[in-house]
Amino acid sequence: MSTPISSNEKTAAASGMIFMIAATLIVPAGDVISKFLTSFIGPLEITLYRYLFQALFLFMAIAIFKGSFRFQRAHIGLIMLGGATSALTLIALIGAFKVMPVATAIAIFFVEPLILTLLSVFLLGEKVGWRRYAAIAVGMIGALVVIRPNWATFGWPAIFPLFAALAFGLNAIAIRKLSPHMSGLSIQFWFSTFAAGYLVVGLGAGALLGFFVFEVGSMDLPYLAIFPFQGILSAFTFYLFTEAFRRSEASVIAPFQYIEIIGATVMGYLAFGDFPDALTWVGTAIILMSGIYVFRRERQQHVAASVEAQRE
């Protein structure tokens, strides 16, 4: 016999959905800002400044809420992996934003839940049935539908969002493993700090060897205020995502992430006049339907497992 869901649990689940919807509506604003900044500086620099300010504001948030910055030494490998994959995700996405519409890049990036499902099988030992494997295959076909015409127009950057999705999937695995031991804010703070550290070392070494020149000096002073604003926006978004997953089951709220496509399309059109073509929308629809099916199957499996555990 299943246990009735209390009114408090229903309220928490509903608030989790609200937090997720709010986060997905804000994320495209950061993407549009990143695309705007690519007119002045490169994706590597944008990523560096974003993570520097993001780490700063997450540090302030943890201090205000009296959270913990500590982590066990045994988890340093996961934290380093999280920092690296965070940096790679943003570098690849901003590199894509530089040449293609934000909505198109985000559409390709949304194969990430499908990639995460596969990674969970190999890295977390989770079991996936043939139906979900089939849905993943269909979703990848949808990604190819979006990528193919854009490859002819943009070249290699057309697959950058796919690389970003893989990096973000690995990032999510690291978060899953760390979540029982650290708070969401603490995890994101250390990921941001390590991501910024990698970029400082990498870009600094490149500058010393003459391979790279920092371009921030070419920006007008008013534009420099964008970086701390973007840091605040990112930190706030991470807070919303953390609260969403804390209040509701992932399989319930994860599909709401797809609202980001709407926000990315609207903001991209208003800011740059970009609007995806018909074939891109077809591929996007295939990706979204595949992802929603996978989420639905995961929820059904979770409910079935819960019922079985209660019977025992």
C-alpha positions as CSV (number, residue, x, y, z in Angstrom):
1,M,0.0,0.0,0.0
2,S,1.4,3.4,-1.0
3,T,1.9,6.2,1.5
4,P,-0.4,9.2,0.8
5,I,1.5,12.4,-0.3
6,S,1.2,15.1,2.4
7,S,0.1,18.6,1.7
8,N,3.7,19.8,2.6
9,E,5.2,17.5,0.1
10,K,2.8,18.7,-2.6
11,T,3.6,22.3,-1.7
12,A,7.4,21.6,-1.9
13,A,7.0,19.8,-5.3
14,A,5.0,22.7,-6.7
15,S,7.5,25.3,-5.4
16,G,10.3,23.2,-7.0
17,M,8.5,23.5,-10.4
18,I,8.2,27.2,-9.9
19,F,12.0,27.5,-9.1
20,M,12.8,25.4,-12.2
21,I,10.6,27.5,-14.5
22,A,12.1,30.7,-13.1
23,A,15.7,29.4,-13.7
24,T,15.0,28.3,-17.2
25,L,13.6,31.7,-18.1
26,I,16.6,33.5,-16.7
27,V,19.3,31.2,-18.3
28,P,18.7,32.5,-21.8
29,A,19.5,36.1,-20.6
30,G,23.0,35.0,-19.7
31,D,23.4,33.2,-23.0
32,V,22.4,36.4,-24.9
33,I,24.8,38.4,-22.9
34,S,27.6,36.0,-23.7
35,K,26.8,36.2,-27.4
36,F,26.8,40.0,-27.2
37,L,30.2,39.9,-25.5
38,T,31.7,37.8,-28.3
39,S,31.7,40.9,-30.4
40,F,34.4,42.3,-28.1
41,I,36.4,39.4,-26.6
42,G,36.8,35.7,-27.1
43,P,34.9,32.8,-25.6
44,L,37.8,31.8,-23.3
45,E,38.0,35.3,-21.7
46,I,34.2,35.5,-21.3
47,T,34.2,32.2,-19.6
48,L,37.0,33.2,-17.3
49,Y,35.4,36.5,-16.2
50,R,32.0,34.8,-15.8
51,Y,33.4,32.1,-13.4
52,L,35.5,34.6,-11.5
53,F,32.5,36.8,-10.6
54,Q,30.2,33.7,-10.3
55,A,32.6,32.2,-7.7
56,L,32.7,35.6,-5.8
57,F,28.9,35.9,-5.6
58,L,28.5,32.2,-4.6
59,F,31.1,32.7,-1.9
60,M,29.0,35.7,-0.6
61,A,25.8,33.6,-0.8
62,I,27.4,30.8,1.3
63,A,28.7,33.2,3.8
64,I,25.3,35.0,4.1
65,F,23.4,31.7,4.5
66,K,26.2,30.4,6.8
67,G,26.9,27.4,4.7
68,S,30.0,25.3,4.7
69,F,32.9,25.6,2.3
70,R,34.6,22.4,3.5
71,F,34.9,19.2,1.5
72,Q,36.6,15.9,2.2
73,R,39.9,15.2,0.5
74,A,38.5,12.1,-1.0
75,H,36.2,14.2,-3.1
76,I,38.9,16.5,-4.6
77,G,39.0,14.4,-7.8
78,L,35.3,14.9,-8.4
79,I,35.5,18.6,-7.7
80,M,38.4,19.0,-10.1
81,L,36.4,17.1,-12.7
82,G,33.4,19.3,-12.1
83,G,35.5,22.5,-12.5
84,A,37.0,21.2,-15.8
85,T,33.7,20.1,-17.2
86,S,32.0,23.4,-16.1
87,A,34.6,25.4,-18.0
88,L,34.5,23.2,-21.1
89,T,30.7,23.4,-21.2
90,L,30.6,27.2,-21.2
91,I,33.6,27.6,-23.6
92,A,31.9,25.3,-26.1
93,L,28.5,26.9,-25.8
94,I,29.9,30.5,-26.1
95,G,32.0,29.4,-29.0
96,A,28.8,28.2,-30.7
97,F,26.9,31.4,-29.7
98,K,29.6,33.4,-31.5
99,V,28.6,32.1,-34.9
100,M,25.0,30.7,-34.6
101,P,21.6,31.7,-33.1
102,V,21.4,31.1,-29.4
103,A,18.2,29.0,-29.8
104,T,19.9,26.7,-32.4
105,A,22.9,26.1,-30.1
106,I,20.6,25.4,-27.1
107,A,18.4,23.0,-29.2
108,I,21.5,20.9,-30.0
109,F,22.7,21.2,-26.4
110,F,19.4,19.6,-25.1
111,V,20.6,16.2,-26.1
112,E,22.4,16.4,-22.7
113,P,19.7,14.6,-20.7
114,L,20.0,11.7,-23.2
115,I,23.8,11.7,-22.9
116,L,23.4,11.8,-19.1
117,T,21.2,8.7,-19.2
118,L,23.9,6.8,-21.1
119,L,26.7,8.1,-18.8
120,S,24.6,7.0,-15.8
121,V,24.6,3.4,-17.2
122,F,28.4,3.3,-17.5
123,L,29.5,5.5,-14.6
124,L,26.7,5.0,-12.0
125,G,25.6,1.5,-12.8
126,E,22.0,2.5,-13.5
127,K,19.8,0.2,-15.5
128,V,18.2,1.4,-18.7
129,G,15.7,-0.6,-20.8
130,W,15.5,-0.9,-24.6
131,R,12.8,1.8,-24.8
132,R,15.0,4.4,-23.3
133,Y,17.9,3.4,-25.6
134,A,15.6,3.7,-28.5
135,A,14.5,7.2,-27.3
136,I,18.2,8.2,-27.0
137,A,18.9,7.0,-30.5
138,V,15.9,9.0,-31.9
139,G,17.1,12.1,-29.9
140,M,20.5,11.9,-31.5
141,I,18.9,11.7,-34.9
142,G,17.1,14.9,-34.0
143,A,20.4,16.5,-33.1
144,L,21.8,15.5,-36.5
145,V,18.8,17.1,-38.2
146,V,19.6,20.4,-36.5
147,I,23.4,20.1,-37.0
148,R,23.4,19.1,-40.7
149,P,22.2,22.4,-42.3
150,N,24.1,24.4,-39.8
151,W,27.4,22.5,-40.5
152,A,27.3,23.8,-44.1
153,T,26.8,27.4,-42.7
154,F,29.0,27.5,-39.6
155,G,31.4,24.5,-40.0
156,W,32.9,22.9,-36.8
157,P,31.1,25.3,-34.3
158,A,27.9,23.5,-35.3
159,I,29.0,20.5,-33.1
160,F,30.3,22.6,-30.2
161,P,26.9,22.4,-28.4
162,L,27.1,18.6,-28.7
163,F,30.5,18.7,-27.0
164,A,29.1,21.0,-24.4
165,A,26.3,18.5,-23.7
166,L,28.8,15.7,-23.1
167,A,30.8,17.9,-20.7
168,F,27.7,19.0,-18.9
169,G,26.6,15.3,-18.6
170,L,29.9,14.5,-16.9
171,N,29.4,17.6,-14.7
172,A,26.0,16.3,-13.6
173,I,27.5,12.9,-12.7
174,A,30.0,14.7,-10.5
175,I,27.2,16.6,-8.9
176,R,25.2,13.4,-8.2
177,K,28.2,11.8,-6.5
178,L,29.0,14.9,-4.4
179,S,25.4,15.8,-3.5
180,P,25.2,13.5,-0.4
181,H,28.3,15.1,1.0
182,M,28.0,18.8,0.1
183,S,25.4,21.5,-0.4
184,G,24.4,22.6,-3.9
185,L,25.8,26.1,-3.4
186,S,29.1,24.7,-2.1
187,I,29.5,22.3,-5.0
188,Q,28.9,25.1,-7.5
189,F,31.2,27.5,-5.7
190,W,34.1,25.0,-5.9
191,F,33.3,24.1,-9.5
192,S,33.3,27.8,-10.4
193,T,36.5,28.4,-8.4
194,F,38.4,25.5,-10.1
195,A,37.0,26.4,-13.5
196,A,38.3,29.9,-13.1
197,G,41.7,28.5,-11.8
198,Y,42.1,26.3,-14.9
199,L,41.3,29.2,-17.2
200,V,43.7,31.6,-15.4
201,V,46.6,29.1,-15.6
202,G,45.8,28.1,-19.2
203,L,45.3,31.6,-20.5
204,G,48.2,33.0,-18.4
205,A,50.6,30.3,-19.8
206,G,49.3,31.0,-23.3
207,A,49.9,34.8,-22.9
208,L,53.5,34.2,-21.6
209,L,54.2,32.0,-24.5
210,G,52.8,34.5,-27.0
211,F,49.9,32.3,-28.1
212,F,47.3,34.5,-26.5
213,V,46.6,38.2,-25.8
214,F,44.0,39.4,-23.3
215,E,41.5,41.6,-25.1
216,V,39.5,43.1,-22.1
217,G,41.4,46.3,-22.5
218,S,39.7,46.9,-25.8
219,M,36.3,47.2,-24.2
220,D,34.7,50.4,-23.2
221,L,34.3,51.0,-19.4
222,P,30.5,50.7,-19.3
223,Y,30.7,47.3,-20.9
224,L,33.0,46.0,-18.1
225,A,30.0,46.3,-15.8
226,I,28.4,43.4,-17.7
227,F,30.8,40.9,-16.1
228,P,29.8,41.3,-12.5
229,F,26.1,41.5,-13.6
230,Q,26.6,38.2,-15.4
231,G,28.2,36.7,-12.3
232,I,25.2,37.7,-10.2
233,L,22.9,36.3,-12.8
234,S,24.7,33.0,-12.9
235,A,25.0,32.6,-9.2
236,F,21.2,33.4,-8.8
237,T,20.4,30.8,-11.5
238,F,22.4,28.2,-9.7
239,Y,20.6,29.0,-6.5
240,L,17.2,28.5,-8.3
241,F,18.3,25.2,-9.8
242,T,19.6,24.0,-6.5
243,E,16.3,24.8,-4.7
244,A,14.3,23.2,-7.5
245,F,16.1,19.9,-7.3
246,R,16.1,20.1,-3.5
247,R,12.3,20.6,-3.3
248,S,11.2,18.2,-6.1
249,E,12.2,14.9,-7.7
250,A,14.5,15.4,-10.7
251,S,12.3,13.3,-12.9
252,V,9.3,15.6,-12.2
253,I,11.0,19.0,-12.8
254,A,13.7,18.1,-15.3
255,P,11.3,18.4,-18.3
256,F,10.6,22.0,-17.4
257,Q,14.2,22.7,-18.5
258,Y,12.9,22.6,-22.1
259,I,11.1,25.9,-21.5
260,E,14.6,27.4,-22.0
261,I,14.1,26.8,-25.8
262,I,11.2,29.3,-25.7
263,G,13.2,31.9,-23.8
264,A,16.3,31.5,-26.0
265,T,14.2,31.9,-29.1
266,V,12.4,35.0,-27.9
267,M,15.5,36.7,-26.5
268,G,17.7,35.7,-29.5
269,Y,15.1,37.2,-31.8
270,L,14.7,40.4,-29.8
271,A,18.4,41.0,-29.3
272,F,19.9,39.8,-32.7
273,G,16.9,39.2,-35.0
274,D,17.9,35.4,-35.1
275,F,15.1,32.9,-35.6
276,P,15.6,29.1,-36.2
277,D,14.5,27.8,-39.6
278,A,11.9,25.1,-40.1
279,L,14.4,22.2,-40.2
280,T,15.9,23.3,-36.9
281,W,12.4,23.3,-35.3
282,V,11.8,19.8,-36.6
283,G,15.1,18.5,-35.1
284,T,14.3,20.4,-31.9
285,A,10.9,18.8,-31.6
286,I,12.5,15.3,-32.0
287,I,15.0,16.0,-29.3
288,L,12.4,17.4,-26.9
289,M,10.0,14.5,-27.4
290,S,12.8,12.0,-26.9
291,G,14.0,13.7,-23.7
292,I,10.5,13.9,-22.3
293,Y,9.9,10.2,-23.0
294,V,13.1,9.3,-21.2
295,F,12.1,11.5,-18.2
296,R,8.7,9.8,-18.2
297,R,10.2,6.3,-18.3
298,E,12.6,7.2,-15.4
299,R,9.7,8.5,-13.3
300,Q,7.7,5.3,-14.0
301,Q,10.6,3.2,-13.0
302,H,11.1,5.3,-9.8
303,V,7.5,5.0,-8.8
304,A,7.5,1.2,-9.5
305,A,10.6,0.8,-7.4
306,S,9.1,2.8,-4.6
307,V,5.9,0.7,-4.6
308,E,7.9,-2.5,-4.6
309,A,10.1,-1.3,-1.6
310,Q,6.9,-0.4,0.4
311,R,5.5,-3.9,-0.2
312,E,8.7,-5.4,1.1
